[in-house]
């Protein structure tokens, strides 16, 4: 149940508790009053009969000395009290004090003659008023008041029970509400505060959050999701910062060599005036070659940076896969012949694709250049485009057949495979990171391309909604595979 419903129910019960206790006390009062009224009336009638017999003496209802009322004091007690009145309303005697002192009290006739012969049942007392006659003439009125001792005692006991029950119920209710609030609100709030403090200190909380289906559970889940998102963002920022630092260091290293060469040859052309014309042409060719090399490095860096930007939107066009890829892969035949490499090309697709032709050509160029650098003369390369419903080429490494079938599910594969030494596993895990091979080229000159070629290729694949992966196996060589989404057939 949601927290707001728990609170609403708890507040409702607390508000209704006094009403329920008052209603219970009132009902108990009425019930006990109904049960005891008749019984008390019968009992009191028997007890009042002797008192009424004495008070019915007409001789008592005249103004006289207090000695005449001395016998009446024996009838009075702490439970019974009576008053004697003349018809004019003058009280001539009261069992509660001196006759003449009380006799100064006069009752109005409207009150004196009200409720004669009618037993008045009040909360604490019974009251009965009756007239006294002598020879058919009204000579006085007596009023007897009896305390309801048993009734009051019973009411006191029952009131105590009701109040005690209400107190116990309130304590239980209060404890239950506190327990529910602790379980539903206080404990989750402590967990949330602990997570917030841990997050502020950069720590990862070790305790697991109990799955809850209320507002606090949702809040904890959202906070944990926010923490995870922030950590991922921080990790991405740190990774990007490391990449930038690595790129700056690597680019500085790469540019230093051609710059030194340009400086040396430019100085030689400027200072040494005895150089022959062929030598000057050779120096100029070297200068222009280094300039082109530097322009290529800077262009790759610009492309890598642009592909990593979320603001870059490539203009996609719809192409027929068979026609486009036949043209694309066919352009590598001459390149392979110059390197005396056997390139086995296969295109098996009749699907439509939304692609950026120029960028996809760049992707394939980068993969091919990487593969050609690590394929020995007279070696064999595989180059293919295989749709999701077509069989894989026969030249695929047999150890990768099952894994490739799982990897390409529902997508078209662009495959570039070459023979040669296997790439170590620790190198393969970072093969698509920028300048990774450049950092290790002295140790493993064959281990993938240097620079940004593979990194650019992977970013192009991601921009097309695909993915790229590389496998390498000892005794076989290396396979690069790019997944390309297929358009649905109409």
N, C-alpha and C positions, 0 to 999 in steps of 0.2 A: 504494500500500500504506500502511496506517495506521502511525503512528509506533511504536506498541507492538510491532507485528510486526517492524519493522526492528530495534528494540532487542533483542527476544527472539532474533532470528536472529544478530545481532552477538555477543551474550553467549554464545550456544550455540557459535558458531565459536571464540571465544576460549577457551572452556572445553575444547573438544575438540582444540584445536591441540596442547597438550602430550601428550595421549594419542596423537594421530596421529603425532607425531614419535617418541615412545617406541616405538610399535608398528612404525614404519618402521625404526628403528634395530635393534630386536630381530629383525625379519624379515630385514634385510640381514645381520646377524651370523650368523644360522642358515644363511641361503643361502650365504654365503661360506664358512662353516665346513664345510658339506656338500660344497661344490665343492673345497675345498683339503685336506680331511682325507686322502682316499685318495692324492692326489698327494704330499702331504707324507710320508705314511707310506712310500710307495715310495722317495722320495728319501732319507728318513732311514735306511731300512733299509740302503741302499747305503753311506751315510756312517758308520753305526754298525758295520758288519761288521769293519773293521780294529780299531776300538776294542774290540769284543767279543772278538776273537781274542787280543788282548794281555791283556785282563782275565780271560780264562778260564784263565790260568796258575795252578795250585794253589799255586805257591811264593809267591805274593803274599799268601796268606791265613794269615799267622802273625805273631806279634809279633816285629818285627825293627827294625833301625835305619832311619832315614829315607833313608839312601843307597840302600837296596835298591829304593826307589820313585822314584828320580831319573828313570829313563826314562819314567815315566808322565806327568811334567810336560809332555812334548812333545805328548802326545795332547790335553791340556786346552786350552781357549781361552775367549774371552768368550762363545762360543756353545755350548760343550760343557763339562759338569761331571759328575764321577762320584765315587762313594763305594764303599769296600770294607768289608764287614762279616764278622766271624766268625760261625759258627752261633749263638754265645751272644748275639749282638747288639752286640758291641763293634765300633766302627768303627775299623779299623786305618789307613785312609787316606781323605783327601778332597782333591780337586784344588783346593779353595778355600783351603787353609791348611796349617800344620805338622801332620804326622801324629800326633805324640804329644799335641800340644795338642788336636787333634780326637779322639784316641783315647780321651780320657776320657769321651766321649759314648757312651752305651749306648742302644740301641733295644730296645723291648719286642718279644718274639717275635711277638705278635699283629699288630703293625704290620710287622715285618720280613718275615714270610712271606706277607703279604697281596698279592694281585695279581701273583704270580710269572708270568712269561712273557706278561703282558698289558700291551700298550702303553696307557698312560694319557694321554689327550689332554686337556689343560687349556687354559685361555684363553691363557696365555703360554708354556707348555712342553709337551714330550713327555717322559714318564718311562717307563723300562723297567727291570725287575728280573729277574735270572736267577741261578740257583744255579750253583756250581762244584763239580764232583765229581772225586775222585781214588780210583781203584780201588773205585768204587761207594760211596764214602763222601763225604758232604757236608762240604766244607772251608771254604766261604765263599759269600757273595752279593755281587754288585755291582749298583749302581743308577746308571744313566746318565740325566742330565737334559740335554735340548737345548732351547735358546731358539727359539721360533717367530718368527724375525725377519721373514720375508716376510709371514707371517700378520698380525703386529702392524702392519706397515707398511700392508698392505692395509686392515686394520680402521681404522687412523688416517685414511687417505685417505677412506674411505667415511664414517666418522663426521664428518669435516670437511665432506663434501658434504651429508650429512643436516642437520648443524647449520647450514651456510650456507643451504641451501634453506629450512630452517625459519625462519631469521632473515629471509631475503628475503620469504618468505611472510608472516611476522608484520608486517614493515614495510608490505608492500602491504595486508595486512588492516587494520592500524592506520590507514593513510592512507585506505583506503576507508571505514572506520567514521567517521573524523573528517570526511571529505567528506560522507557521508550525514547525520551528525549536524548538520553545518553547514547542509546543504541542508534537512533536515527539522525541525531544532530551533533551532539557534543563529540562523540568518538570520531565520526567522519571529519568533523572540523579539525580535531587534533591531528588526524592523519594528513589532512590537506595542509595545515600549517607546518607540520613536519616536512612534508614534501617541498613546500615553498622555501623553508629554511635550507634544506639540503640542496635545492636547485640554486639558491642564492650563493651557497658555498661551492657550487660546482660539483657536488657529490651526486651519486646515483642511489636512490633509496633501495634498500635491500628487501624490505617487507612487501608482501603481495597485498593488493587491495581486494577485499571481499567484494564479489560481484553483487551489486545492489541495483534495484530497479526504481529508485526514487530520485529526487532532485540532487541529493548529495552524491549518489552514485554516478549520476550523469556529470556532475561538476568534477568529481575525481577523475573520471575517464577523460573528460575534455582537458583537464589540467595535465594529465599524463601524456595525452596526445600532443598538447602544446609543447611540453618538455621535449618529447621525442622529435617534434618538428624543429624546435630551436636547436637541439643537438645536431640533427641532420644538417641544418643550415650552417651551423658553426663548422661542422666537419667539411661541408662543401666549400665554405669560405677559406678554411685552412688549406684544403687541397688545392683550391684555385690559387691561393697565395704561394704555395710551394711550387705549383706549376709555373706561375709567373716568374718566381725567382730562378727556377731551373731554366726556363726559356731565355731569360735575360742573360744568365751565365753562359748557356750553351750558344746563344746567338752571338754573344760577345766573342766567345772562343772561335766560332766559325768565321766571323767577319775579320778577325785579327789576321789570319793567314793571307787572304786575298788583299787586304789593305796593305800589309807589309810588302807583298809582292808588287802591288801597284806603286807604292812609294819608291821601292828600289828601282823598278824599271823606268818610272817617270824621271827619277833623279839621273839615271844613266843616260836617258835620251836628252836631258837638259844640259848635263855637264860634259859628257864625252862627245865632243864634236867630231871625232875621228871614226865613228862607227860607219861601217859600210851600209849601203842602202838595203841589202837583204837582212842585215842584222836589225836595222831600224824597223823594217816591216815585221820581223819576228817579234820584236819587243812590243810593237803596237798591237799585234794579234794577242799577245799574252795579256796586255793591259785590258783590251776589250773583252777577252775571255773572263778575266777576273771580275770586271764590271758586271757582265751578264750573270755570273755566278752569284754575285751579291744581290743583284736585282731579283734573281730567282728565290734566294733565301728570304728576302723581305716580302716578296709576293706570297710565299707559302705561309709566312707568319700572319700576314693580313688575312689570308683566306681562313686559316685556323681560327683566328680571333673572331672573324665575321660569322663563321659557322657555329661558334659557341654562344652567339648572342641570341636571346629570345626574340629580339626585334626583327631579325632577318627573316623575311618571307620570300621563299623561292617561287617563281612563276612556274607552276606545274602544267604540263600538257598531257593529253591522252595519246598514247601510242599503241600500235599493234606490236606485241612482243616479238613475234617471229621475225618480222621485217627489220625492226630496230636492232635487235641483238645480232642478227646475221650480219648487218652492216658494221656494227660495233666490233664484234669479235673478229670479223674478217680483216680488219685493219692491222692486226698484229702478226699476220703471216709473214710479211717482209721483215719485220723487226726480229722475228725468231730465226729467219733464214740467215740474216747477217751474223747472228750469234751461233749459227750451226746447232740449233736446238730444235728437236722434234716437238711441235705444239699440236696436241690432239684437241680439236675444237668440236663441240657439240652444242646445238641449240634445240631444246625440246619444250616448246611452249606455243600455245595458240591463244594465250590470254591477253587482256588489255591491261595497261598500267598507266598510272598517273605519275610522271617523273619529270625531272629537270634534266634534259638530255646532256647539256654541257657538264653539269655536276656529276652525272652518272658516268660520263666518259672519263672525268678526272678520277673518280673512284676506281674504275677499272684500270686506268693508266698507272695509278699508284700501286695497286696490287700486282700488276704485271711487272713493273719496274723492280719491285721488291723481289718477286720470284725470279726474274731473269738474273739479278745480281748473285743469286745463290744457287743457280743451276749451272753445272759444269758443261763444258763444250761436249757436244754429242749427247747431252742429257735429254730427258723427256719431261714435258710440261703438259698439264691438263687445263683446259679453259672451257667452261660450260655454263649454260643457263638452263635450269631444269625447273619446270612447273611442278606444282604440288601433286598433280595426278600422273606424273611421268616417272619412269624408273631412273635411278641414278646411273651415271656413266659407268662403263666397265672398268675404266682406269682408276676409279676411286680406290683408295687404300682399303683393303678388305677389313681391317680392324675398325674402320669408321662407318661401315655401312649402316648398322643398327642405330648408332648414335646420330648420324645425319638424318635418318628417317624421322626420328623423334624431334630433332632440332627444326626441321623444315615444315612441320605440321601446318598446313593451310597457307603456306607462302612459297614463293619462287626463290630458288637459290642461285646466286652468282658464285661460281666456284673457280678458284685459281689454285692449282696444285703443282708443286715442283719437287724434283728429287734433290737430295742433298743431305747434309748432316742435320740431325734433329736439334731443335732449339731447346735448351734446358728448361725444365719446368718453372724455375724461379724467374727466368726471362720471359716465358710465355705468359705468365700471369700479368705482366706489365707491358706487353708488347705494343699496346695501343696508346700508351702514355707518351706525351711529347718528349722527344730527345732521349728516351730511355736507352736506345741502342747506341746513340752518340756517346752517352756516358760510359758505355761498356765496350766500345768498338776496339779498344786496345786489347781487351781480354778475349772478346769473342767477335772477331771481325765479320763472321758470317751470320751472326745472330740477328736477322731482320734488318730492315733498312734504317739508315740514320735519319735525323731530322724529323719532319712533321708529316711525312707521306701517309703512314698508316693511321696516325691520329686524325688527319683530314678525311681519310676514307671512311673511318668509323662515324665521324660527325655527319658526313653526307648521308650515310645509311640511316642514321637516326632521324635526320631531317626528312627522309622519305618514309618515315614510320616503320623502319626496319631495324636490323641489328646486325652486328658482325662478330665473328668469332674465328679463332685460329687453333688448329690442332697440329701437333708435330710428333712423329713416332720414329724411333731409332730404326734404321734399316729401310725406311720408306722415304721420308722427307717431310714436307710441311704443306698443309692445306688451309687456305683462307676461304671462308664462306660468309656471304652477305645475304641476309633474308630481305626479300622485297615483297611488300603486300600486293595481292592480286585484286583486280576489280571484279565485282560480281558479274557473272554472265547474265544477260537479259533473256 
